[in-house]
């Protein structure tokens, strides 16, 4: 029998890497731009001029956070669109100079799928491998570069295992290559959707040319994103029409969403040091409890001790002899929401491409859960989770046809 359900079921949300709620301060900032100040920013009358002024103000505020210029900021419909605009935009605008792209095997599908499409258009893509903790070697990036390489795209922090990549070091290798070869290529793009709430976003220190940010990962609205584009870097637009966003992203701007995204990014950067410490402690407390009460487990991704190399709110654990989907569904019965590393989307039964890229066997990838903490989580949430998780795993193991065995487990511990 599974644990009895509580009379009063709590709601424990531990999937902040998937999306976050809208911070009340963000919602307040957005509110006037739905009903009162609803003008089209391209219009010349008062409501339009006010909306346009707000857009310009948001552009300036985000540029200050990124240590960039206002005209470097392109507003989009979210992280996926920004990634697509960066990759397709560079590739199609610069294909006469080269058709080689470098990325990694652990990127988000918003990067991997555009790369797959570009292969169909005659581009060549090099997918770099990582080490067992998900780190990309700057030296391997340098070794993969060729005279026809026009783009390198490597995520700042991984959404599944929390690995923080050495983006600044990779950027320096690219700068050295350009200097030695007397070229402006390759351009360097990073997907910073998961990093924006926890890490520094100084584009000069990171040595990047394009950066993706998504509002829905940082307590902002869904449907609002940013592409940072360094001055002088040309890209081909994906969406044509009215010529908004410097002719790079046509369509009437989502003023309320952009204001919300801007406010969320400001709050995230202002509070990140204090919040990172709090999330780090919660994350480590959960792993201590799991390690103490559940056997046959494996931590996926970097070690938990060094916060310079792993997002402070991320914990990805494999529970041997159990399928992630089963754990996820049973936890949901008790009001606990997390995600499984065994599927990239809720409709896929394929194992996580990130975990298999680390060298984990198929069965290990299928038995993982990702817990990602956020603003409202407390130690009480972890205690509630641990009241049910050990017994759920025990019962699922009793009926599971899979048994990895201690010997095989030791190989990957």
Helices and strands as residue ranges (DSSP letters): E 12-13, H 24-35, H 46-66, G 70-72, E 73-76, H 79-93, E 100-104, H 109-120, E 124-128, H 138-144, E 149-153, H 167-181, E 187-191, H 203-206, E 210-214, G 215-217, E 225-229, H 244-247, H 255-293, E 297-300, E 314-319, H 324-333, E 336-337, E 339-340, H 353-357, H 362-366, E 368-372, H 379-399, H 406-412
